[in-house]
Amino acid sequence: MSKGIYRRVHKQPYSDMPDHVETILMKLTREELRLSYNAVCNAYLAAFCEKHGYDYEPDAGVGDDPGGIAEVGDLFVSMADILTDIDRDAPEEEYVKYYDYCLRVGSIANGELQTPNYDSWLRGCPRMDEEQIARLEELQRDVRCAEMNLKVEIDRINNLKQE
């Protein structure tokens, strides 16, 4: 395929791109675009791994999707979070704090509590403090205990009917 896949659909050029970038995009084939995209995603992934002390694995993308989710160490990290972390030059320890918060809060009430995205987190969005999270975890344990007790009682009653 010698022709680029980008064509001007409207009479106006890409309004937010300089002319030289638009010209380059107009000449790239699909394969060249894919390879460029993969290279950029892998460069961001490598920078993220280096920053946070993880081994860089170019095939870390889950499902062979370099721009989706990457398995980095024991974390699953979205490309959006990687971009945010690198582009915003976030403090090194902040991503793990964010990740742990989201895992912890997400495990309460079957994931019904909303968690912020990483960009909002870095901007200081409202979040629960340790005391609030601990209280919800305690309530979650109470609910699970009550569900177990209910199941035991139902089984007991059902066994009585069978006798």
Summary of the structure (lengths in Angstrom):
residues: 163
radius of gyration: 24.3
end to end distance: 76.7
largest distance: 84.1
contacts: 367
relative contact order: 0.07
helix: 61%
strand: 6%
